[in-house]
Amino acid sequence: MEEAGGVVYARREGIVLREVAGEQILVPIRRNVADLKAIFALNGVGRCIWELLDGTRGFDAVVAGLVERFDVSAEEASADLHAFVDRLSQAGLVERRR
């Protein structure tokens, strides 16, 4: 997933973040309840990324936010972010804005 640093991703409408039994879960509220592929569990880094994908920050700004919050290099944060955004996109949870 080769992307320019200015690419912007946003959370799709109809997806809510809920805490269930101590876990952070993304749940689509407009899909069939049986569609378990769209339910997504987040760890602390995933939750941070979810919050940063607000539709206004470019990819580089999200990477910078991860580097600031976690003990990680920009290269590692970028690679992990690409992989995570790809998984979120495949699950229909985020959309590319530009």
mmCIF file as gemmi writes it, N, C-alpha and C atoms, coordinates in Angstrom:
data_model
loop_
_atom_site.group_PDB
_atom_site.id
_atom_site.type_symbol
_atom_site.label_atom_id
_atom_site.label_alt_id
_atom_site.label_comp_id
_atom_site.label_asym_id
_atom_site.label_entity_id
_atom_site.label_seq_id
_atom_site.pdbx_PDB_ins_code
_atom_site.Cartn_x
_atom_site.Cartn_y
_atom_site.Cartn_z
_atom_site.occupancy
_atom_site.B_iso_or_equiv
_atom_site.pdbx_formal_charge
_atom_site.auth_seq_id
_atom_site.auth_asym_id
_atom_site.pdbx_PDB_model_num
ATOM 1 N N . MET Axp A 1 ? 0.85 -1.175 0 1 0 ? 1 A 1
ATOM 2 C CA . MET Axp A 1 ? 0 0 0 1 0 ? 1 A 1
ATOM 3 C C . MET Axp A 1 ? 0.894 1.237 0 1 0 ? 1 A 1
ATOM 4 N N . GLU Axp A 2 ? 1.388 1.641 -1.144 1 0 ? 2 A 1
ATOM 5 C CA . GLU Axp A 2 ? 2.225 2.824 -1.259 1 0 ? 2 A 1
ATOM 6 C C . GLU Axp A 2 ? 1.336 4.056 -1.337 1 0 ? 2 A 1
ATOM 7 N N . GLU Axp A 3 ? 1.494 4.944 -0.368 1 0 ? 3 A 1
ATOM 8 C CA . GLU Axp A 3 ? 0.669 6.147 -0.31 1 0 ? 3 A 1
ATOM 9 C C . GLU Axp A 3 ? 1.554 7.353 -0.055 1 0 ? 3 A 1
ATOM 10 N N . ALA Axp A 4 ? 1.121 8.507 -0.547 1 0 ? 4 A 1
ATOM 11 C CA . ALA Axp A 4 ? 1.809 9.76 -0.248 1 0 ? 4 A 1
ATOM 12 C C . ALA Axp A 4 ? 1.469 10.186 1.169 1 0 ? 4 A 1
ATOM 13 N N . GLY Axp A 5 ? 2.351 10.946 1.769 1 0 ? 5 A 1
ATOM 14 C CA . GLY Axp A 5 ? 2.162 11.378 3.149 1 0 ? 5 A 1
ATOM 15 C C . GLY Axp A 5 ? 0.956 12.255 3.378 1 0 ? 5 A 1
ATOM 16 N N . GLY Axp A 6 ? 0.426 12.854 2.311 1 0 ? 6 A 1
ATOM 17 C CA . GLY Axp A 6 ? -0.72 13.739 2.463 1 0 ? 6 A 1
ATOM 18 C C . GLY Axp A 6 ? -2.067 13.05 2.327 1 0 ? 6 A 1
ATOM 19 N N . VAL Axp A 7 ? -2.064 11.744 2.073 1 0 ? 7 A 1
ATOM 20 C CA . VAL Axp A 7 ? -3.319 11.005 1.947 1 0 ? 7 A 1
ATOM 21 C C . VAL Axp A 7 ? -4.064 11.07 3.274 1 0 ? 7 A 1
ATOM 22 N N . VAL Axp A 8 ? -5.367 11.315 3.184 1 0 ? 8 A 1
ATOM 23 C CA . VAL Axp A 8 ? -6.194 11.451 4.386 1 0 ? 8 A 1
ATOM 24 C C . VAL Axp A 8 ? -7.22 10.328 4.434 1 0 ? 8 A 1
ATOM 25 N N . TYR Axp A 9 ? -7.285 9.66 5.575 1 0 ? 9 A 1
ATOM 26 C CA . TYR Axp A 9 ? -8.296 8.641 5.815 1 0 ? 9 A 1
ATOM 27 C C . TYR Axp A 9 ? -9.23 9.12 6.922 1 0 ? 9 A 1
ATOM 28 N N . ALA Axp A 10 ? -10.465 8.673 6.846 1 0 ? 10 A 1
ATOM 29 C CA . ALA Axp A 10 ? -11.459 9.049 7.855 1 0 ? 10 A 1
ATOM 30 C C . ALA Axp A 10 ? -12.255 7.827 8.275 1 0 ? 10 A 1
ATOM 31 N N . ARG Axp A 11 ? -12.697 7.86 9.51 1 0 ? 11 A 1
ATOM 32 C CA . ARG Axp A 11 ? -13.584 6.811 10.011 1 0 ? 11 A 1
ATOM 33 C C . ARG Axp A 11 ? -14.9 6.907 9.241 1 0 ? 11 A 1
ATOM 34 N N . ARG Axp A 12 ? -15.433 5.772 8.863 1 0 ? 12 A 1
ATOM 35 C CA . ARG Axp A 12 ? -16.746 5.761 8.188 1 0 ? 12 A 1
ATOM 36 C C . ARG Axp A 12 ? -17.845 6.037 9.201 1 0 ? 12 A 1
ATOM 37 N N . GLU Axp A 13 ? -18.878 6.692 8.738 1 0 ? 13 A 1
ATOM 38 C CA . GLU Axp A 13 ? -20.038 6.913 9.595 1 0 ? 13 A 1
ATOM 39 C C . GLU Axp A 13 ? -20.698 5.573 9.877 1 0 ? 13 A 1
ATOM 40 N N . GLY Axp A 14 ? -21.352 5.479 11.009 1 0 ? 14 A 1
ATOM 41 C CA . GLY Axp A 14 ? -22.044 4.254 11.357 1 0 ? 14 A 1
ATOM 42 C C . GLY Axp A 14 ? -21.158 3.236 12.047 1 0 ? 14 A 1
ATOM 43 N N . ILE Axp A 15 ? -19.946 3.642 12.421 1 0 ? 15 A 1
ATOM 44 C CA . ILE Axp A 15 ? -19.044 2.764 13.162 1 0 ? 15 A 1
ATOM 45 C C . ILE Axp A 15 ? -18.846 3.385 14.54 1 0 ? 15 A 1
ATOM 46 N N . VAL Axp A 16 ? -19.077 2.611 15.572 1 0 ? 16 A 1
ATOM 47 C CA . VAL Axp A 16 ? -18.913 3.127 16.932 1 0 ? 16 A 1
ATOM 48 C C . VAL Axp A 16 ? -17.816 2.346 17.65 1 0 ? 16 A 1
ATOM 49 N N . LEU Axp A 17 ? -17.145 3.036 18.548 1 0 ? 17 A 1
ATOM 50 C CA . LEU Axp A 17 ? -16.13 2.411 19.395 1 0 ? 17 A 1
ATOM 51 C C . LEU Axp A 17 ? -16.774 2.153 20.744 1 0 ? 17 A 1
ATOM 52 N N . ARG Axp A 18 ? -16.749 0.907 21.176 1 0 ? 18 A 1
ATOM 53 C CA . ARG Axp A 18 ? -17.362 0.528 22.443 1 0 ? 18 A 1
ATOM 54 C C . ARG Axp A 18 ? -16.372 -0.279 23.26 1 0 ? 18 A 1
ATOM 55 N N . GLU Axp A 19 ? -16.491 -0.169 24.57 1 0 ? 19 A 1
ATOM 56 C CA . GLU Axp A 19 ? -15.711 -1.018 25.458 1 0 ? 19 A 1
ATOM 57 C C . GLU Axp A 19 ? -16.606 -2.162 25.896 1 0 ? 19 A 1
ATOM 58 N N . VAL Axp A 20 ? -16.136 -3.374 25.654 1 0 ? 20 A 1
ATOM 59 C CA . VAL Axp A 20 ? -16.877 -4.574 26.017 1 0 ? 20 A 1
ATOM 60 C C . VAL Axp A 20 ? -15.919 -5.48 26.786 1 0 ? 20 A 1
ATOM 61 N N . ALA Axp A 21 ? -16.231 -5.729 28.015 1 0 ? 21 A 1
ATOM 62 C CA . ALA Axp A 21 ? -15.415 -6.601 28.87 1 0 ? 21 A 1
ATOM 63 C C . ALA Axp A 21 ? -13.943 -6.182 28.859 1 0 ? 21 A 1
ATOM 64 N N . GLY Axp A 22 ? -13.725 -4.874 28.917 1 0 ? 22 A 1
ATOM 65 C CA . GLY Axp A 22 ? -12.364 -4.353 28.957 1 0 ? 22 A 1
ATOM 66 C C . GLY Axp A 22 ? -11.666 -4.265 27.614 1 0 ? 22 A 1
ATOM 67 N N . GLU Axp A 23 ? -12.331 -4.662 26.542 1 0 ? 23 A 1
ATOM 68 C CA . GLU Axp A 23 ? -11.768 -4.604 25.19 1 0 ? 23 A 1
ATOM 69 C C . GLU Axp A 23 ? -12.377 -3.434 24.427 1 0 ? 23 A 1
ATOM 70 N N . GLN Axp A 24 ? -11.575 -2.788 23.582 1 0 ? 24 A 1
ATOM 71 C CA . GLN Axp A 24 ? -12.049 -1.726 22.698 1 0 ? 24 A 1
ATOM 72 C C . GLN Axp A 24 ? -12.467 -2.366 21.38 1 0 ? 24 A 1
ATOM 73 N N . ILE Axp A 25 ? -13.73 -2.205 21.008 1 0 ? 25 A 1
ATOM 74 C CA . ILE Axp A 25 ? -14.289 -2.876 19.838 1 0 ? 25 A 1
ATOM 75 C C . ILE Axp A 25 ? -14.924 -1.843 18.909 1 0 ? 25 A 1
ATOM 76 N N . LEU Axp A 26 ? -14.627 -1.955 17.603 1 0 ? 26 A 1
ATOM 77 C CA . LEU Axp A 26 ? -15.315 -1.16 16.586 1 0 ? 26 A 1
ATOM 78 C C . LEU Axp A 26 ? -16.494 -1.986 16.1 1 0 ? 26 A 1
ATOM 79 N N . VAL Axp A 27 ? -17.67 -1.376 16.126 1 0 ? 27 A 1
ATOM 80 C CA . VAL Axp A 27 ? -18.89 -2.09 15.764 1 0 ? 27 A 1
ATOM 81 C C . VAL Axp A 27 ? -19.677 -1.267 14.743 1 0 ? 27 A 1
ATOM 82 N N . PRO Axp A 28 ? -19.996 -1.86 13.605 1 0 ? 28 A 1
ATOM 83 C CA . PRO Axp A 28 ? -20.858 -1.164 12.64 1 0 ? 28 A 1
ATOM 84 C C . PRO Axp A 28 ? -22.295 -1.19 13.15 1 0 ? 28 A 1
ATOM 85 N N . ILE Axp A 29 ? -22.951 -0.05 13.145 1 0 ? 29 A 1
ATOM 86 C CA . ILE Axp A 29 ? -24.323 -0.013 13.652 1 0 ? 29 A 1
ATOM 87 C C . ILE Axp A 29 ? -25.357 -0.13 12.547 1 0 ? 29 A 1
ATOM 88 N N . ARG Axp A 30 ? -24.926 -0.157 11.305 1 0 ? 30 A 1
ATOM 89 C CA . ARG Axp A 30 ? -25.874 -0.244 10.2 1 0 ? 30 A 1
ATOM 90 C C . ARG Axp A 30 ? -25.794 -1.555 9.441 1 0 ? 30 A 1
ATOM 91 N N . ARG Axp A 31 ? -24.983 -2.484 9.912 1 0 ? 31 A 1
ATOM 92 C CA . ARG Axp A 31 ? -24.843 -3.764 9.216 1 0 ? 31 A 1
ATOM 93 C C . ARG Axp A 31 ? -25.615 -4.837 9.949 1 0 ? 31 A 1
ATOM 94 N N . ASN Axp A 32 ? -25.73 -5.951 9.296 1 0 ? 32 A 1
ATOM 95 C CA . ASN Axp A 32 ? -26.344 -7.125 9.886 1 0 ? 32 A 1
ATOM 96 C C . ASN Axp A 32 ? -25.508 -7.564 11.085 1 0 ? 32 A 1
ATOM 97 N N . VAL Axp A 33 ? -26.137 -7.828 12.181 1 0 ? 33 A 1
ATOM 98 C CA . VAL Axp A 33 ? -25.426 -8.236 13.39 1 0 ? 33 A 1
ATOM 99 C C . VAL Axp A 33 ? -24.576 -9.475 13.137 1 0 ? 33 A 1
ATOM 100 N N . ALA Axp A 34 ? -24.978 -10.302 12.203 1 0 ? 34 A 1
ATOM 101 C CA . ALA Axp A 34 ? -24.248 -11.537 11.918 1 0 ? 34 A 1
ATOM 102 C C . ALA Axp A 34 ? -22.944 -11.289 11.166 1 0 ? 34 A 1
ATOM 103 N N . ASP Axp A 35 ? -22.702 -10.052 10.695 1 0 ? 35 A 1
ATOM 104 C CA . ASP Axp A 35 ? -21.493 -9.756 9.936 1 0 ? 35 A 1
ATOM 105 C C . ASP Axp A 35 ? -20.315 -9.544 10.88 1 0 ? 35 A 1
ATOM 106 N N . LEU Axp A 36 ? -19.75 -10.648 11.374 1 0 ? 36 A 1
ATOM 107 C CA . LEU Axp A 36 ? -18.678 -10.581 12.364 1 0 ? 36 A 1
ATOM 108 C C . LEU Axp A 36 ? -17.368 -10.076 11.78 1 0 ? 36 A 1
ATOM 109 N N . LYS Axp A 37 ? -17.214 -10.099 10.455 1 0 ? 37 A 1
ATOM 110 C CA . LYS Axp A 37 ? -15.99 -9.59 9.848 1 0 ? 37 A 1
ATOM 111 C C . LYS Axp A 37 ? -15.825 -8.097 10.086 1 0 ? 37 A 1
ATOM 112 N N . ALA Axp A 38 ? -16.912 -7.39 10.289 1 0 ? 38 A 1
ATOM 113 C CA . ALA Axp A 38 ? -16.846 -5.94 10.46 1 0 ? 38 A 1
ATOM 114 C C . ALA Axp A 38 ? -16.628 -5.537 11.911 1 0 ? 38 A 1
ATOM 115 N N . ILE Axp A 39 ? -16.668 -6.482 12.84 1 0 ? 39 A 1
ATOM 116 C CA . ILE Axp A 39 ? -16.373 -6.181 14.235 1 0 ? 39 A 1
ATOM 117 C C . ILE Axp A 39 ? -14.868 -6.292 14.41 1 0 ? 39 A 1
ATOM 118 N N . PHE Axp A 40 ? -14.268 -5.274 14.987 1 0 ? 40 A 1
ATOM 119 C CA . PHE Axp A 40 ? -12.817 -5.145 14.992 1 0 ? 40 A 1
ATOM 120 C C . PHE Axp A 40 ? -12.353 -4.793 16.391 1 0 ? 40 A 1
ATOM 121 N N . ALA Axp A 41 ? -11.478 -5.591 16.963 1 0 ? 41 A 1
ATOM 122 C CA . ALA Axp A 41 ? -10.923 -5.306 18.293 1 0 ? 41 A 1
ATOM 123 C C . ALA Axp A 41 ? -9.665 -4.453 18.142 1 0 ? 41 A 1
ATOM 124 N N . LEU Axp A 42 ? -9.509 -3.479 19.031 1 0 ? 42 A 1
ATOM 125 C CA . LEU Axp A 42 ? -8.364 -2.577 18.993 1 0 ? 42 A 1
ATOM 126 C C . LEU Axp A 42 ? -7.519 -2.701 20.253 1 0 ? 42 A 1
ATOM 127 N N . ASN Axp A 43 ? -6.208 -2.626 20.082 1 0 ? 43 A 1
ATOM 128 C CA . ASN Axp A 43 ? -5.333 -2.48 21.232 1 0 ? 43 A 1
ATOM 129 C C . ASN Axp A 43 ? -5.113 -0.974 21.447 1 0 ? 43 A 1
ATOM 130 N N . GLY Axp A 44 ? -4.219 -0.612 22.336 1 0 ? 44 A 1
ATOM 131 C CA . GLY Axp A 44 ? -3.981 0.806 22.618 1 0 ? 44 A 1
ATOM 132 C C . GLY Axp A 44 ? -3.5 1.589 21.418 1 0 ? 44 A 1
ATOM 133 N N . VAL Axp A 45 ? -2.61 0.999 20.626 1 0 ? 45 A 1
ATOM 134 C CA . VAL Axp A 45 ? -2.106 1.672 19.427 1 0 ? 45 A 1
ATOM 135 C C . VAL Axp A 45 ? -3.228 1.793 18.398 1 0 ? 45 A 1
ATOM 136 N N . GLY Axp A 46 ? -4.002 0.729 18.235 1 0 ? 46 A 1
ATOM 137 C CA . GLY Axp A 46 ? -5.122 0.764 17.296 1 0 ? 46 A 1
ATOM 138 C C . GLY Axp A 46 ? -6.139 1.835 17.655 1 0 ? 46 A 1
ATOM 139 N N . ARG Axp A 47 ? -6.416 1.967 18.937 1 0 ? 47 A 1
ATOM 140 C CA . ARG Axp A 47 ? -7.363 3.009 19.368 1 0 ? 47 A 1
ATOM 141 C C . ARG Axp A 47 ? -6.807 4.395 19.067 1 0 ? 47 A 1
ATOM 142 N N . CYS Axp A 48 ? -5.524 4.595 19.299 1 0 ? 48 A 1
ATOM 143 C CA . CYS Axp A 48 ? -4.891 5.874 18.99 1 0 ? 48 A 1
ATOM 144 C C . CYS Axp A 48 ? -5.007 6.174 17.497 1 0 ? 48 A 1
ATOM 145 N N . ILE Axp A 49 ? -4.707 5.188 16.663 1 0 ? 49 A 1
ATOM 146 C CA . ILE Axp A 49 ? -4.821 5.375 15.214 1 0 ? 49 A 1
ATOM 147 C C . ILE Axp A 49 ? -6.265 5.712 14.85 1 0 ? 49 A 1
ATOM 148 N N . TRP Axp A 50 ? -7.214 4.979 15.407 1 0 ? 50 A 1
ATOM 149 C CA . TRP Axp A 50 ? -8.634 5.225 15.127 1 0 ? 50 A 1
ATOM 150 C C . TRP Axp A 50 ? -8.988 6.684 15.431 1 0 ? 50 A 1
ATOM 151 N N . GLU Axp A 51 ? -8.516 7.194 16.548 1 0 ? 51 A 1
ATOM 152 C CA . GLU Axp A 51 ? -8.798 8.577 16.922 1 0 ? 51 A 1
ATOM 153 C C . GLU Axp A 51 ? -8.108 9.571 15.993 1 0 ? 51 A 1
ATOM 154 N N . LEU Axp A 52 ? -6.907 9.231 15.52 1 0 ? 52 A 1
ATOM 155 C CA . LEU Axp A 52 ? -6.169 10.127 14.629 1 0 ? 52 A 1
ATOM 156 C C . LEU Axp A 52 ? -6.721 10.14 13.199 1 0 ? 52 A 1
ATOM 157 N N . LEU Axp A 53 ? -7.424 9.085 12.807 1 0 ? 53 A 1
ATOM 158 C CA . LEU Axp A 53 ? -8.006 9.034 11.457 1 0 ? 53 A 1
ATOM 159 C C . LEU Axp A 53 ? -9.321 9.819 11.445 1 0 ? 53 A 1
ATOM 160 N N . ASP Axp A 54 ? -9.194 11.117 11.584 1 0 ? 54 A 1
ATOM 161 C CA . ASP Axp A 54 ? -10.366 11.974 11.743 1 0 ? 54 A 1
ATOM 162 C C . ASP Axp A 54 ? -10.81 12.664 10.459 1 0 ? 54 A 1
ATOM 163 N N . GLY Axp A 55 ? -10.146 12.358 9.348 1 0 ? 55 A 1
ATOM 164 C CA . GLY Axp A 55 ? -10.532 12.961 8.083 1 0 ? 55 A 1
ATOM 165 C C . GLY Axp A 55 ? -9.867 14.294 7.82 1 0 ? 55 A 1
ATOM 166 N N . THR Axp A 56 ? -9.032 14.771 8.742 1 0 ? 56 A 1
ATOM 167 C CA . THR Axp A 56 ? -8.334 16.042 8.542 1 0 ? 56 A 1
ATOM 168 C C . THR Axp A 56 ? -6.827 15.879 8.517 1 0 ? 56 A 1
ATOM 169 N N . ARG Axp A 57 ? -6.307 14.873 9.181 1 0 ? 57 A 1
ATOM 170 C CA . ARG Axp A 57 ? -4.857 14.655 9.258 1 0 ? 57 A 1
ATOM 171 C C . ARG Axp A 57 ? -4.375 13.82 8.075 1 0 ? 57 A 1
ATOM 172 N N . GLY Axp A 58 ? -3.276 14.247 7.491 1 0 ? 58 A 1
ATOM 173 C CA . GLY Axp A 58 ? -2.629 13.462 6.46 1 0 ? 58 A 1
ATOM 174 C C . GLY Axp A 58 ? -1.892 12.287 7.077 1 0 ? 58 A 1
ATOM 175 N N . PHE Axp A 59 ? -1.496 11.346 6.242 1 0 ? 59 A 1
ATOM 176 C CA . PHE Axp A 59 ? -0.829 10.138 6.691 1 0 ? 59 A 1
ATOM 177 C C . PHE Axp A 59 ? 0.419 10.47 7.519 1 0 ? 59 A 1
ATOM 178 N N . ASP Axp A 60 ? 1.216 11.439 7.055 1 0 ? 60 A 1
ATOM 179 C CA . ASP Axp A 60 ? 2.426 11.822 7.784 1 0 ? 60 A 1
ATOM 180 C C . ASP Axp A 60 ? 2.104 12.37 9.165 1 0 ? 60 A 1
ATOM 181 N N . ALA Axp A 61 ? 1.012 13.098 9.295 1 0 ? 61 A 1
ATOM 182 C CA . ALA Axp A 61 ? 0.612 13.646 10.596 1 0 ? 61 A 1
ATOM 183 C C . ALA Axp A 61 ? 0.196 12.528 11.548 1 0 ? 61 A 1
ATOM 184 N N . VAL Axp A 62 ? -0.452 11.505 11.023 1 0 ? 62 A 1
ATOM 185 C CA . VAL Axp A 62 ? -0.824 10.356 11.859 1 0 ? 62 A 1
ATOM 186 C C . VAL Axp A 62 ? 0.438 9.629 12.318 1 0 ? 62 A 1
ATOM 187 N N . VAL Axp A 63 ? 1.395 9.442 11.41 1 0 ? 63 A 1
ATOM 188 C CA . VAL Axp A 63 ? 2.668 8.819 11.781 1 0 ? 63 A 1
ATOM 189 C C . VAL Axp A 63 ? 3.342 9.639 12.876 1 0 ? 63 A 1
ATOM 190 N N . ALA Axp A 64 ? 3.387 10.957 12.711 1 0 ? 64 A 1
ATOM 191 C CA . ALA Axp A 64 ? 4.009 11.829 13.714 1 0 ? 64 A 1
ATOM 192 C C . ALA Axp A 64 ? 3.309 11.687 15.062 1 0 ? 64 A 1
ATOM 193 N N . GLY Axp A 65 ? 1.99 11.559 15.056 1 0 ? 65 A 1
ATOM 194 C CA . GLY Axp A 65 ? 1.239 11.36 16.293 1 0 ? 65 A 1
ATOM 195 C C . GLY Axp A 65 ? 1.599 10.057 16.973 1 0 ? 65 A 1
ATOM 196 N N . LEU Axp A 66 ? 1.824 9.018 16.189 1 0 ? 66 A 1
ATOM 197 C CA . LEU Axp A 66 ? 2.218 7.718 16.755 1 0 ? 66 A 1
ATOM 198 C C . LEU Axp A 66 ? 3.628 7.77 17.341 1 0 ? 66 A 1
ATOM 199 N N . VAL Axp A 67 ? 4.532 8.42 16.63 1 0 ? 67 A 1
ATOM 200 C CA . VAL Axp A 67 ? 5.908 8.549 17.103 1 0 ? 67 A 1
ATOM 201 C C . VAL Axp A 67 ? 5.94 9.341 18.411 1 0 ? 67 A 1
ATOM 202 N N . GLU Axp A 68 ? 5.092 10.364 18.488 1 0 ? 68 A 1
ATOM 203 C CA . GLU Axp A 68 ? 5.026 11.196 19.687 1 0 ? 68 A 1
ATOM 204 C C . GLU Axp A 68 ? 4.496 10.417 20.898 1 0 ? 68 A 1
ATOM 205 N N . ARG Axp A 69 ? 3.518 9.541 20.671 1 0 ? 69 A 1
ATOM 206 C CA . ARG Axp A 69 ? 2.85 8.836 21.777 1 0 ? 69 A 1
ATOM 207 C C . ARG Axp A 69 ? 3.5 7.513 22.17 1 0 ? 69 A 1
ATOM 208 N N . PHE Axp A 70 ? 4.209 6.89 21.231 1 0 ? 70 A 1
ATOM 209 C CA . PHE Axp A 70 ? 4.752 5.557 21.48 1 0 ? 70 A 1
ATOM 210 C C . PHE Axp A 70 ? 6.252 5.531 21.194 1 0 ? 70 A 1
ATOM 211 N N . ASP Axp A 71 ? 6.947 4.579 21.77 1 0 ? 71 A 1
ATOM 212 C CA . ASP Axp A 71 ? 8.374 4.42 21.565 1 0 ? 71 A 1
ATOM 213 C C . ASP Axp A 71 ? 8.595 3.648 20.274 1 0 ? 71 A 1
ATOM 214 N N . VAL Axp A 72 ? 8.53 4.361 19.145 1 0 ? 72 A 1
ATOM 215 C CA . VAL Axp A 72 ? 8.598 3.733 17.833 1 0 ? 72 A 1
ATOM 216 C C . VAL Axp A 72 ? 9.234 4.724 16.853 1 0 ? 72 A 1
ATOM 217 N N . SER Axp A 73 ? 9.968 4.187 15.873 1 0 ? 73 A 1
ATOM 218 C CA . SER Axp A 73 ? 10.557 5.048 14.837 1 0 ? 73 A 1
ATOM 219 C C . SER Axp A 73 ? 9.484 5.437 13.826 1 0 ? 73 A 1
ATOM 220 N N . ALA Axp A 74 ? 9.746 6.481 13.078 1 0 ? 74 A 1
ATOM 221 C CA . ALA Axp A 74 ? 8.809 6.912 12.04 1 0 ? 74 A 1
ATOM 222 C C . ALA Axp A 74 ? 8.635 5.829 10.98 1 0 ? 74 A 1
ATOM 223 N N . GLU Axp A 75 ? 9.715 5.123 10.652 1 0 ? 75 A 1
ATOM 224 C CA . GLU Axp A 75 ? 9.645 4.067 9.636 1 0 ? 75 A 1
ATOM 225 C C . GLU Axp A 75 ? 8.757 2.916 10.115 1 0 ? 75 A 1
ATOM 226 N N . GLU Axp A 76 ? 8.95 2.517 11.363 1 0 ? 76 A 1
ATOM 227 C CA . GLU Axp A 76 ? 8.143 1.433 11.917 1 0 ? 76 A 1
ATOM 228 C C . GLU Axp A 76 ? 6.676 1.852 12.045 1 0 ? 76 A 1
ATOM 229 N N . ALA Axp A 77 ? 6.441 3.082 12.519 1 0 ? 77 A 1
ATOM 230 C CA . ALA Axp A 77 ? 5.068 3.598 12.651 1 0 ? 77 A 1
ATOM 231 C C . ALA Axp A 77 ? 4.39 3.658 11.291 1 0 ? 77 A 1
ATOM 232 N N . SER Axp A 78 ? 5.113 4.104 10.276 1 0 ? 78 A 1
ATOM 233 C CA . SER Axp A 78 ? 4.549 4.207 8.928 1 0 ? 78 A 1
ATOM 234 C C . SER Axp A 78 ? 4.171 2.837 8.379 1 0 ? 78 A 1
ATOM 235 N N . ALA Axp A 79 ? 5.067 1.858 8.534 1 0 ? 79 A 1
ATOM 236 C CA . ALA Axp A 79 ? 4.788 0.501 8.039 1 0 ? 79 A 1
ATOM 237 C C . ALA Axp A 79 ? 3.58 -0.096 8.757 1 0 ? 79 A 1
ATOM 238 N N . ASP Axp A 80 ? 3.551 0.048 10.081 1 0 ? 80 A 1
ATOM 239 C CA . ASP Axp A 80 ? 2.426 -0.487 10.853 1 0 ? 80 A 1
ATOM 240 C C . ASP Axp A 80 ? 1.125 0.225 10.504 1 0 ? 80 A 1
ATOM 241 N N . LEU Axp A 81 ? 1.2 1.537 10.316 1 0 ? 81 A 1
ATOM 242 C CA . LEU Axp A 81 ? 0.009 2.312 9.965 1 0 ? 81 A 1
ATOM 243 C C . LEU Axp A 81 ? -0.537 1.894 8.607 1 0 ? 81 A 1
ATOM 244 N N . HIS Axp A 82 ? 0.359 1.72 7.634 1 0 ? 82 A 1
ATOM 245 C CA . HIS Axp A 82 ? -0.081 1.252 6.302 1 0 ? 82 A 1
ATOM 246 C C . HIS Axp A 82 ? -0.83 -0.071 6.426 1 0 ? 82 A 1
ATOM 247 N N . ALA Axp A 83 ? -0.263 -1.011 7.162 1 0 ? 83 A 1
ATOM 248 C CA . ALA Axp A 83 ? -0.885 -2.332 7.307 1 0 ? 83 A 1
ATOM 249 C C . ALA Axp A 83 ? -2.224 -2.232 8.03 1 0 ? 83 A 1
ATOM 250 N N . PHE Axp A 84 ? -2.282 -1.42 9.077 1 0 ? 84 A 1
ATOM 251 C CA . PHE Axp A 84 ? -3.51 -1.297 9.862 1 0 ? 84 A 1
ATOM 252 C C . PHE Axp A 84 ? -4.617 -0.607 9.063 1 0 ? 84 A 1
ATOM 253 N N . VAL Axp A 85 ? -4.27 0.462 8.363 1 0 ? 85 A 1
ATOM 254 C CA . VAL Axp A 85 ? -5.261 1.172 7.547 1 0 ? 85 A 1
ATOM 255 C C . VAL Axp A 85 ? -5.76 0.261 6.43 1 0 ? 85 A 1
ATOM 256 N N . ASP Axp A 86 ? -4.89 -0.556 5.886 1 0 ? 86 A 1
ATOM 257 C CA . ASP Axp A 86 ? -5.307 -1.502 4.855 1 0 ? 86 A 1
ATOM 258 C C . ASP Axp A 86 ? -6.346 -2.472 5.414 1 0 ? 86 A 1
ATOM 259 N N . ARG Axp A 87 ? -6.098 -2.982 6.624 1 0 ? 87 A 1
ATOM 260 C CA . ARG Axp A 87 ? -7.062 -3.904 7.257 1 0 ? 87 A 1
ATOM 261 C C . ARG Axp A 87 ? -8.38 -3.191 7.557 1 0 ? 87 A 1
ATOM 262 N N . LEU Axp A 88 ? -8.305 -1.958 8.052 1 0 ? 88 A 1
ATOM 263 C CA . LEU Axp A 88 ? -9.529 -1.195 8.326 1 0 ? 88 A 1
ATOM 264 C C . LEU Axp A 88 ? -10.301 -0.933 7.038 1 0 ? 88 A 1
ATOM 265 N N . SER Axp A 89 ? -9.59 -0.613 5.969 1 0 ? 89 A 1
ATOM 266 C CA . SER Axp A 89 ? -10.23 -0.364 4.668 1 0 ? 89 A 1
ATOM 267 C C . SER Axp A 89 ? -10.925 -1.617 4.153 1 0 ? 89 A 1
ATOM 268 N N . GLN Axp A 90 ? -10.231 -2.754 4.234 1 0 ? 90 A 1
ATOM 269 C CA . GLN Axp A 90 ? -10.819 -4.016 3.775 1 0 ? 90 A 1
ATOM 270 C C . GLN Axp A 90 ? -12.066 -4.378 4.563 1 0 ? 90 A 1
ATOM 271 N N . ALA Axp A 91 ? -12.106 -3.984 5.838 1 0 ? 91 A 1
ATOM 272 C CA . ALA Axp A 91 ? -13.278 -4.258 6.675 1 0 ? 91 A 1
ATOM 273 C C . ALA Axp A 91 ? -14.37 -3.21 6.487 1 0 ? 91 A 1
ATOM 274 N N . GLY Axp A 92 ? -14.103 -2.185 5.665 1 0 ? 92 A 1
ATOM 275 C CA . GLY Axp A 92 ? -15.101 -1.142 5.418 1 0 ? 92 A 1
ATOM 276 C C . GLY Axp A 92 ? -15.267 -0.168 6.57 1 0 ? 92 A 1
ATOM 277 N N . LEU Axp A 93 ? -14.228 -0.001 7.381 1 0 ? 93 A 1
ATOM 278 C CA . LEU Axp A 93 ? -14.325 0.849 8.566 1 0 ? 93 A 1
ATOM 279 C C . LEU Axp A 93 ? -13.769 2.25 8.361 1 0 ? 93 A 1
ATOM 280 N N . VAL Axp A 94 ? -12.906 2.423 7.366 1 0 ? 94 A 1
ATOM 281 C CA . VAL Axp A 94 ? -12.367 3.749 7.033 1 0 ? 94 A 1
ATOM 282 C C . VAL Axp A 94 ? -12.488 3.975 5.541 1 0 ? 94 A 1
ATOM 283 N N . GLU Axp A 95 ? -12.416 5.236 5.146 1 0 ? 95 A 1
ATOM 284 C CA . GLU Axp A 95 ? -12.453 5.585 3.737 1 0 ? 95 A 1
ATOM 285 C C . GLU Axp A 95 ? -11.364 6.607 3.437 1 0 ? 95 A 1
ATOM 286 N N . ARG Axp A 96 ? -10.848 6.513 2.245 1 0 ? 96 A 1
ATOM 287 C CA . ARG Axp A 96 ? -9.834 7.481 1.801 1 0 ? 96 A 1
ATOM 288 C C . ARG Axp A 96 ? -10.546 8.745 1.34 1 0 ? 96 A 1
ATOM 289 N N . ARG Axp A 97 ? -10.139 9.874 1.892 1 0 ? 97 A 1
ATOM 290 C CA . ARG Axp A 97 ? -10.752 11.151 1.526 1 0 ? 97 A 1
ATOM 291 C C . ARG Axp A 97 ? -10.007 11.825 0.39 1 0 ? 97 A 1
ATOM 292 N N . ARG Axp A 98 ? -8.685 11.79 0.442 1 0 ? 98 A 1
ATOM 293 C CA . ARG Axp A 98 ? -7.856 12.381 -0.621 1 0 ? 98 A 1
ATOM 294 C C . ARG Axp A 98 ? -6.479 11.819 -0.573 1 0 ? 98 A 1
